[in-house]
Amino acid sequence: MEMEVVSLRKEVRRLRLLIVGATALFSLALLGTAGYMTNAASFNAITVHRINIVDNDGVLRMVLANKDNFPPPLEHGKPTGSRDNHGLAGILFYNDRGDESGGIVLKGRKIAGVPVAQSMLNFDDFESNEAVQLVYSRNGANRSEGLMVTQQANAPIAAFRPAIHAALRLPKGSSARAAALAKLRDEGAFGHLRMFTGLTEDGRSVLYLADAQGRPRLAFVVTSNGRAKIEFLDKHGKAVKDISTHG
């Protein structure tokens, strides 16, 4: 009898060890599966209003959003004001500091039967606004599309922001507002367009080259009826030399 009891006790201990071992293996399997499911997932479709992509340290690097959930302008991940994006949706990119550094935005609809559309691919200068842009714009029969290169000021846009806000608070249409904005424009607060090539609203294909103050100085133009010309312009935009062909 005693031998049977001892044998039974050994069997119980063996069963306990087997149960503990199986439980541990099952737990490890669950943890491994959970980790895999956390790091990788597959979907046929996902419907969202906005997606934020962040680095491991939490810095925002990209946002995909509809027109109602577009983020405000960000510097160091902090809002710098509100954004009136006029119904644009798309993707915004951010650099290592969390500064907005470009994006792809678009919209398109009909207003009273008239097509109104806009699409842009933007690359921003560091701590500033757009430096390189691919732009498409249409309002009814008027359309424009092309490549724009803008020279931004060496100072960060934040240095101009108080003066910009002060100018915009002045009454619309007032001479004081116009003078304040003109001063900011001369200082480069809004950048100076140095190059545009593309199609204009009147159907011309053009290449405009401007000086450091954004004044067009050289223009290559082909009109809708096939006339080609080269214009050399003074600082006031007046043609001082014109080389053209007909037919």
C-alpha positions in Angstrom: 0.0 0.0 0.0 2.8 2.4 1.0 4.5 1.7 -2.3 1.4 2.6 -4.2 1.0 5.9 -2.3 4.6 6.8 -3.1 4.1 6.0 -6.8 0.9 8.0 -6.9 2.6 11.0 -5.4 5.4 10.8 -8.0 2.8 10.7 -10.7 1.0 13.7 -9.4 4.3 15.7 -9.2 5.0 14.7 -12.8 1.6 15.8 -14.0 2.1 19.2 -12.2 5.4 19.7 -13.9 3.8 18.9 -17.3 1.0 21.3 -16.6 3.4 24.1 -15.6 5.6 23.6 -18.6 2.6 23.5 -21.0 1.2 26.7 -19.4 4.6 28.5 -19.8 4.9 27.4 -23.5 1.3 28.5 -24.2 2.0 31.9 -22.6 5.1 32.4 -24.6 3.3 31.5 -27.8 0.5 34.1 -27.0 3.1 36.8 -26.2 4.9 36.0 -29.5 1.7 36.2 -31.5 0.7 39.4 -29.7 4.0 41.0 -30.5 3.7 39.9 -34.1 0.2 41.3 -34.4 1.3 44.6 -32.8 4.2 45.1 -35.3 2.5 43.9 -38.5 -1.1 43.7 -39.7 -2.8 43.2 -43.0 -6.0 44.8 -44.1 -8.0 44.7 -47.3 -9.4 48.2 -46.6 -9.2 50.8 -43.9 -11.5 53.8 -43.6 -10.3 56.7 -41.4 -10.5 60.5 -41.3 -6.8 61.0 -40.4 -3.6 59.0 -40.0 -0.6 60.2 -38.0 2.9 58.7 -38.6 5.4 59.3 -35.8 9.0 58.3 -35.1 9.9 56.1 -32.1 10.4 59.2 -30.0 6.9 60.5 -30.9 7.9 63.2 -33.3 5.3 63.6 -36.0 6.6 62.9 -39.5 3.6 62.6 -41.7 -0.2 63.2 -41.7 -2.7 61.9 -44.1 -6.0 63.7 -43.5 -9.3 64.7 -45.0 -10.3 68.4 -45.4 -12.0 68.5 -42.0 -9.0 67.1 -40.0 -6.1 68.9 -41.6 -3.6 69.9 -38.9 -2.7 73.6 -38.3 0.9 74.8 -39.3 3.4 73.2 -36.9 6.8 74.2 -35.7 8.6 71.8 -33.3 5.3 69.9 -33.3 3.5 73.0 -31.9 0.7 74.9 -33.7 1.7 78.3 -34.9 -1.8 79.5 -35.8 -4.9 78.3 -37.7 -5.0 77.1 -41.2 -7.6 78.0 -43.8 -7.0 75.3 -46.3 -10.0 76.1 -48.4 -11.2 72.5 -48.6 -7.9 70.9 -49.4 -7.1 67.4 -48.3 -3.9 65.3 -48.7 -0.6 64.6 -47.0 1.7 66.8 -45.0 5.4 66.0 -44.3 7.5 67.0 -41.2 11.2 67.1 -40.6 13.1 65.7 -37.6 12.1 68.6 -35.4 8.4 68.3 -36.2 8.4 71.4 -38.5 6.0 71.2 -41.5 8.3 70.7 -44.5 6.0 70.0 -47.5 3.1 68.0 -48.7 0.6 67.0 -51.4 -2.8 68.7 -51.3 -5.7 68.7 -53.6 -9.4 69.6 -54.1 -11.8 69.6 -57.0 -15.5 70.3 -57.3 -18.1 72.2 -59.4 -19.6 75.5 -58.1 -22.7 76.5 -60.0 -21.6 74.1 -62.8 -18.1 75.6 -63.0 -15.2 73.3 -62.3 -12.9 74.6 -59.5 -9.8 72.5 -58.8 -6.4 72.8 -57.3 -3.5 70.4 -56.7 0.0 71.1 -55.3 3.2 69.2 -54.5 5.2 71.4 -52.1 8.7 71.2 -50.7 9.5 73.8 -48.0 12.7 75.6 -47.2 14.0 74.8 -43.7 12.2 76.9 -41.0 10.3 78.6 -43.8 7.6 78.3 -46.5 7.5 76.7 -50.0 10.7 76.6 -52.0 9.7 74.2 -54.8 6.2 73.6 -56.0 4.3 71.7 -58.7 1.0 73.5 -59.1 -2.2 72.9 -61.0 -5.1 75.4 -60.7 -8.4 75.7 -62.6 -11.4 78.0 -62.3 -13.8 77.3 -65.1 -12.0 77.8 -68.5 -9.0 79.5 -66.8 -6.3 77.1 -65.8 -2.6 77.3 -64.9 -0.1 74.6 -64.2 3.7 74.6 -63.8 6.8 74.4 -61.7 7.6 77.3 -59.3 10.9 78.0 -57.5 10.7 80.5 -54.6 13.7 82.0 -52.8 12.9 82.3 -49.1 14.6 84.7 -46.8 17.7 83.5 -44.8 15.8 84.4 -41.6 13.3 81.8 -40.3 9.6 82.6 -41.0 9.1 82.9 -37.2 11.1 86.1 -37.3 8.5 87.7 -39.5 5.4 86.3 -37.9 4.7 89.1 -35.4 4.9 91.7 -38.1 2.8 89.7 -40.5 0.1 89.2 -37.8 0.2 92.9 -37.0 -0.2 93.9 -40.7 -3.1 91.5 -41.2 -4.9 93.0 -38.2 -5.0 96.4 -40.0 -8.2 97.3 -41.8 -8.5 95.6 -45.2 -8.0 98.1 -48.1 -6.3 100.6 -45.9 -3.1 102.3 -47.0 -1.4 101.3 -43.7 -2.1 97.6 -44.4 -0.8 97.9 -47.9 2.3 99.7 -46.8 3.0 97.1 -44.0 2.6 94.2 -46.4 4.7 95.8 -49.1 7.5 96.3 -46.5 7.3 92.7 -45.5 7.3 91.6 -49.1 10.5 93.7 -49.8 12.1 92.1 -46.8 11.4 88.7 -48.2 8.9 87.6 -45.6 6.8 85.9 -48.3 9.7 84.8 -50.4 10.6 85.9 -53.9 9.5 83.9 -56.9 12.6 83.3 -59.0 11.4 80.9 -61.6 8.1 79.7 -63.2 7.7 77.4 -66.1 4.4 76.0 -67.3 1.1 77.1 -68.8 -0.6 80.4 -68.1 -4.3 81.1 -67.9 -4.3 82.6 -71.4 -2.8 79.4 -73.0 0.8 80.5 -73.3 3.7 78.1 -72.4 6.3 80.2 -70.6 9.6 80.2 -68.7 10.0 83.3 -66.4 13.3 84.0 -64.7 13.4 86.7 -62.0 16.0 88.5 -59.9 16.6 88.2 -56.2 13.7 90.7 -55.5 11.3 88.5 -57.5 11.2 90.9 -60.5 10.9 89.1 -63.9 13.9 89.9 -66.0 13.8 87.3 -68.7 10.8 85.6 -70.4 10.6 82.8 -72.9 7.1 82.6 -74.4 5.2 80.6 -76.9 1.6 81.9 -77.5 -1.4 79.7 -78.1 -1.3 80.5 -81.8 2.4 79.5 -82.1 4.3 82.8 -81.9 7.6 82.4 -80.0 9.5 85.3 -78.4 12.2 86.1 -75.9 11.8 89.2 -73.7 14.5 91.0 -71.7 12.9 93.1 -69.0 14.0 95.9 -66.8 13.4 96.0 -63.0 9.9 97.6 -63.7 8.9 94.7 -65.9 9.2 96.7 -69.1 10.6 94.9 -72.2 13.9 96.5 -73.2 14.6 93.9 -75.9 12.3 91.5 -77.8 13.3 88.7 -80.0 10.3 87.1 -81.7 9.1 85.0 -84.6 5.9 84.9 -86.5 4.2 81.9 -88.0 
